[in-house]
Amino acid sequence: MENQKDSPFKRRMILFGFIIATLLLLFFLTKVIKKDCKPSLNSNQPPHVSTLEEVQKELADTQKRLNAFYKKKTFYHDDDKKKINYILTYNPQTGHNVHKAHYNLDGVTVGEEDFYDTIGHLSKQIFYQDDGIAKDYIMEYDVNTRNKIKLTVYCADGETINYIKKYDPNTGEEIK
């Protein structure tokens, strides 16, 4: 009989001991984890700072990966392939265009650039002045409705904005 009376008491004590042991274990584990995560103040090593060469190498590697993913196709004005008409960059897996650079009749300077979204819809056009560097104007399109949403016209220097027109993405009409 005495064993049966002691049994609930013993069970409570075992449960209480188990709870205390679990709490102590959690307490010590959090202290150890916090200690391991803190940077050492006595460390003689400075934090790693990328050098220019490392950054350039990483950029070159990224460009190689992109070039391996996207394909370019060049179209020419003439048969001897000296004057470029445009260069089309596309995703060979989906067949969607990514970028298209239109060249002027000289085949050297860029006259227009088209940028496409991930599903191949035109999202932005940049038109350049005759030198191929200074911007003339930029057209932006809504990717859902494909309507014109913004026109930015630049001054002769190609940097200063002359004016901006905004359009309703649903109708394509100018917002005044």
Secondary structure, 3 states (H helix, E strand, C coil): CHHHHHHHHHHHHHHHHHHHHHHHHHHHHHHHHHHHHCCCCCCCCCCCCCCHHHHHHHHHHHHHHHHHHCEEEEEECCCCCCCEEEEEEECCCCCCEEEEEEECCCCCCEEEEEEECCCCCEEEEEEECCCCCCEEEEEEECCCCCCEEEEEEECCCCCCEEEEEEECCCCCCEEC
